Structures are given as structure tokens and as C-alpha cells.
């Protein structure tokens, strides 16, 4: 019986989930700038609810981005500290993949395009396909890009989609769709209902379980954020 804890604070939302066998215990709160305050109490709450202690766990999954710089650093620091303390491995999980996985759990579509607001008129973007377990598998690299440069003819957006798309074939997730205008070819997608705006740890933990079974583990010291945009100062200077 696998026992995995998952942590996410990559966006305005903050969440924790604990998987014990097939049972998931979770906490979620939309709480900008309160991640550092909330994460550890959430961890303590799910451990108490499941009646286990940290040393009982097999691994800690952490959402490593893309997302907000501060939120990512907080989640990774918490995951590293907990993993170090009891000597268990970590699992790095994509925030975009977690959102696509939730979408697949609801819609059973073939593909999900995830776009979250990256500020500075850009989005973090990823294209995912659904595997046999309804989990998200990245079909292309995740990128940070101007939404006006994204086109359905690009490989990044449409590697596995047929020419005629509908919301049974493709769904969308993330805040980016409502915040920005996109290339004209992408605009029909914005008419789809966007049900998932933020990652949730209960889906992070499902992806972490898949990687745990595949032995895709890292030590606490090897856990690193996936910023995609590595130099914010440079980006700002380029826009002037």
C-alpha cells in the first residue's frame, strides 16, 4: 500500500493531499500570499485525519511549476524539509499536468491545453494527452510564451489533434484563457467551459504515484523549481 504526500503552492491556490492506498485526504484553499502560513498546518491536518505519521510515508510529491516564483520556493522548501527529516525521496510534478489530469478526470477528453497567467503578457503553456489511467502525459515541452504567438497549427498546441476539434476531443484549463487574447486560430477554444483554474494536490498526488511506481524519484536536495522564465529582471528590461 503506497503512502504519498503531495504539496502545491505554485499559483494563488494552496493545497495538500495524502494518498493512503486508494484513499485520498486533502485540503485546498485559494489564499494568495498565505502559502507559508497554511502549508504545514494542512500537512499536519491530513496526517492526523489519516492517522499516520510522516515517517510512515513512501515519498513526497511536490508541484515544481511552472508558476509563481515565491509559491514554488515555499512548496519546495517545505517538501525538502519534510523529506530530509524522515529520509524519504521526493517526486517532482508539473503544475500544468496536475490541471490537465483534473480535466481528464471530469471530461475524459483526448487532449487538454493548459494556460496559466505568467504575467508580463505571457502564459505558461502545455499540451497534454490522456493516458489509460486518465492521467496527463505531456505531448510537448512546457513553455512560457505570448498567447498571441500560439496557433493551432503549431506543434506545441496540436501534436495529436485532428483537424476538426471539439470539446470531446480537447478541453482547456487554467487562468490564462480568461486573462489574455490569443491568436485568432485559438479563440474558438476560449468558448469551451474552463472548469479548472488552479492545480490541486489531490491530482498532484495521482501523478506522483505514477512516477513513484516508475521509480522517477529524486532526493530532497535534487528537487528543483521549473520556472521556465529564469530571468525576470531581463524580461522586464527587454519590454522597455
C-alpha positions as CSV (number, residue, x, y, z in Angstrom):
1,X,0.0,0.0,0.0
2,X,1.6,3.2,-1.2
3,X,1.6,6.3,1.1
4,X,2.4,9.6,-0.6
5,X,2.1,13.2,0.4
6,X,1.7,15.9,-2.2
7,X,2.2,19.7,-1.8
8,X,1.3,22.6,-4.1
9,X,1.5,26.3,-3.9
10,X,2.5,27.2,-7.4
11,X,-0.4,29.6,-8.0
12,X,-2.7,31.7,-5.9
13,X,-4.1,28.4,-4.5
14,X,-2.5,26.3,-1.8
15,X,-3.2,22.6,-1.3
16,X,-2.0,19.4,0.3
17,X,-3.1,15.8,-0.3
18,X,-2.2,12.5,1.3
19,X,-2.7,9.2,-0.6
20,X,-3.0,6.1,1.6
21,X,-3.7,3.1,-0.6
22,X,-6.8,4.3,-2.6
23,X,-7.9,6.8,0.0
24,X,-7.1,10.5,-0.5
25,X,-7.2,13.1,2.3
26,X,-6.9,16.7,1.0
27,X,-7.0,20.3,1.9
28,X,-7.4,23.2,-0.6
29,X,-7.6,27.0,-0.1
30,X,-7.5,29.9,-2.5
31,X,-5.2,32.1,-0.4
32,X,-2.8,34.4,-2.2
33,X,0.3,35.3,-0.1
34,X,-0.7,32.9,2.7
35,X,1.1,29.8,1.4
36,X,3.9,29.8,4.1
37,X,1.3,30.2,6.8
38,X,-1.0,27.4,5.5
39,X,1.1,24.6,4.1
40,X,2.4,23.0,7.3
41,X,-0.9,23.1,9.2
42,X,-2.5,21.5,6.1
43,X,0.1,18.7,6.1
44,X,-0.5,18.2,9.8
45,X,-4.3,18.0,9.3
46,X,-4.2,15.3,6.6
47,X,-1.7,13.2,8.6
48,X,-3.9,13.4,11.6
49,X,-7.0,12.6,9.6
50,X,-5.4,9.5,8.1
51,X,-3.9,8.5,11.5
52,X,-0.3,8.2,10.1
53,X,3.0,10.0,10.8
54,X,5.5,11.4,8.4
55,X,7.9,8.5,8.8
56,X,5.2,6.2,7.6
57,X,5.2,7.7,4.1
58,X,7.0,6.4,1.0
59,X,7.6,9.7,-0.8
60,X,6.6,13.4,-1.0
61,X,5.4,14.8,-4.3
62,X,5.8,18.5,-4.9
63,X,4.4,20.7,-7.6
64,X,7.6,22.3,-9.0
65,X,5.9,24.6,-11.5
66,X,5.7,26.4,-13.7
67,X,4.1,29.1,-11.6
68,X,4.7,31.9,-9.1
69,X,8.3,32.2,-8.1
70,X,7.6,32.7,-4.4
71,X,5.0,30.0,-4.2
72,X,7.2,27.5,-5.8
73,X,10.1,28.2,-3.5
74,X,7.8,27.8,-0.4
75,X,6.4,24.5,-1.6
76,X,9.8,23.1,-2.5
77,X,11.3,24.2,0.8
78,X,8.5,22.6,2.8
79,X,8.8,19.3,0.8
80,X,12.6,19.3,1.2
81,X,12.4,19.9,4.9
82,X,9.8,17.2,5.5
83,X,11.7,14.7,3.2
84,X,15.0,15.4,4.9
85,X,13.6,14.9,8.3
86,X,12.4,11.3,7.7
87,X,14.8,10.3,4.9
88,X,12.3,9.7,2.1
89,X,12.5,10.6,-1.6
90,X,10.8,13.4,-3.4
91,X,8.8,13.4,-6.7
92,X,8.7,16.5,-9.0
93,X,5.3,17.1,-10.6
94,X,4.2,19.7,-13.2
95,X,1.5,22.2,-12.1
96,X,0.1,22.1,-15.7
97,X,0.0,18.3,-15.7
98,X,-2.0,18.3,-12.5
99,X,-4.6,20.6,-14.0
100,X,-4.8,18.5,-17.2
101,X,-5.2,15.4,-15.0
102,X,-8.2,17.0,-13.2
103,X,-9.7,18.0,-16.5
104,X,-9.3,14.4,-17.8
105,X,-11.0,13.1,-14.6
106,X,-14.0,15.2,-15.4
107,X,-14.3,15.2,-19.2
108,X,-12.4,12.1,-20.4
109,X,-11.2,14.2,-23.4
110,X,-8.3,13.1,-25.5
111,X,-6.2,16.3,-25.1
112,X,-6.0,19.2,-22.7
113,X,-4.4,22.6,-23.4
114,X,-3.3,24.3,-20.2
115,X,-2.6,28.0,-20.0
116,X,-1.9,29.9,-16.8
117,X,-1.1,33.6,-16.4
118,X,2.6,34.1,-16.3
119,X,2.3,38.0,-16.0
120,X,4.2,40.3,-18.4
121,X,1.6,39.5,-21.2
122,X,2.7,35.8,-21.3
123,X,1.3,32.5,-20.3
124,X,2.8,29.2,-19.1
125,X,1.5,26.7,-21.7
126,X,1.4,22.9,-22.0
127,X,-0.3,20.4,-24.2
128,X,-1.3,17.0,-22.6
129,X,-2.8,13.8,-23.7
130,X,-4.8,11.4,-21.5
131,X,-3.2,8.0,-20.7
132,X,-5.1,4.8,-19.9
133,X,-5.3,5.8,-16.2
134,X,-6.9,9.2,-17.0
135,X,-3.6,10.9,-16.1
136,X,-1.9,13.6,-18.1
137,X,1.1,12.9,-20.2
138,X,3.0,15.9,-21.7
139,X,2.9,15.7,-25.5
140,X,5.3,18.6,-25.9
141,X,7.6,20.7,-23.8
142,X,6.0,23.3,-21.5
143,X,6.8,26.9,-22.5
144,X,6.4,30.5,-21.5
145,X,5.1,32.4,-24.5
146,X,2.9,35.3,-25.6
147,X,-0.6,33.9,-26.2
148,X,-0.8,35.9,-29.4
149,X,2.0,33.7,-30.8
150,X,0.2,30.4,-30.1
151,X,-1.5,29.0,-33.1
152,X,-3.4,25.7,-33.6
153,X,-1.0,25.0,-36.5
154,X,1.9,24.9,-34.1
155,X,3.3,21.6,-32.9
156,X,3.2,22.8,-29.4
157,X,-0.6,23.2,-29.5
158,X,-1.8,20.4,-31.8
159,X,0.6,17.4,-31.9
160,X,-2.2,14.8,-31.6
161,X,-5.4,16.7,-32.5
162,X,-7.4,16.0,-35.7
163,X,-8.2,18.9,-38.0
164,X,-11.7,19.3,-36.6
165,X,-11.7,19.8,-32.8
166,X,-14.5,19.9,-30.3
167,X,-14.7,19.8,-26.5
168,X,-14.9,16.0,-26.5
169,X,-11.5,15.8,-28.2
170,X,-9.9,18.8,-26.5
171,X,-10.5,20.7,-23.2
172,X,-8.8,23.7,-21.8
173,X,-7.7,24.6,-18.2
174,X,-6.0,27.5,-16.4
175,X,-6.4,31.2,-15.8
176,X,-4.6,32.3,-19.0
177,X,-7.6,31.7,-21.2
178,X,-9.7,34.3,-19.5
179,X,-6.9,36.8,-18.9
180,X,-5.4,37.2,-22.4
181,X,-6.3,37.4,-26.0
182,X,-4.9,34.5,-28.1
183,X,-4.0,34.1,-31.7
184,X,-7.2,34.1,-33.9
185,X,-6.9,30.3,-34.5
186,X,-7.1,29.6,-30.8
187,X,-10.1,31.8,-30.0
188,X,-12.7,29.1,-30.6
189,X,-11.1,27.2,-27.7
190,X,-12.0,30.1,-25.4
191,X,-15.7,29.3,-25.9
192,X,-15.2,26.0,-24.1
193,X,-16.1,25.9,-20.5
194,X,-12.9,26.3,-18.4
195,X,-13.7,24.4,-15.2
196,X,-10.1,24.1,-13.8
197,X,-8.3,27.3,-12.9
198,X,-5.7,26.1,-10.4
199,X,-3.7,23.0,-9.6
200,X,-4.9,20.8,-6.7
201,X,-2.7,18.5,-4.7
202,X,-5.2,15.6,-5.0
203,X,-4.2,15.4,-8.6
204,X,-0.6,16.1,-8.0
205,X,-0.6,13.0,-5.8
206,X,-2.0,10.9,-8.5
207,X,0.8,11.9,-10.9
208,X,3.3,11.4,-8.0
209,X,2.0,7.8,-7.5
210,X,2.5,7.1,-11.2
211,X,6.1,8.3,-11.1
212,X,6.7,6.5,-7.8
213,X,5.8,3.2,-9.5
214,X,8.1,4.1,-12.4
215,X,10.9,4.9,-9.9
216,X,11.1,8.5,-11.0
217,X,12.4,9.8,-7.7
218,X,14.8,12.4,-6.5
219,X,16.5,13.2,-3.2
220,X,15.3,16.3,-1.3
221,X,18.4,18.2,-2.4
222,X,17.7,17.4,-6.1
223,X,14.2,18.9,-6.0
224,X,14.2,22.0,-8.2
225,X,11.7,24.5,-9.4
226,X,10.7,24.6,-13.1
227,X,10.4,28.4,-13.6
228,X,10.6,28.3,-17.4
229,X,11.3,32.0,-17.2
230,X,14.6,32.2,-15.4
231,X,15.4,35.9,-15.5
232,X,12.5,38.2,-14.7
233,X,14.8,41.3,-14.5
234,X,16.0,40.6,-18.0
235,X,12.4,40.2,-19.3
236,X,11.3,43.5,-17.8
237,X,14.3,45.3,-19.3
238,X,13.5,43.8,-22.7
239,X,10.0,45.2,-22.6
240,X,11.1,48.8,-22.1
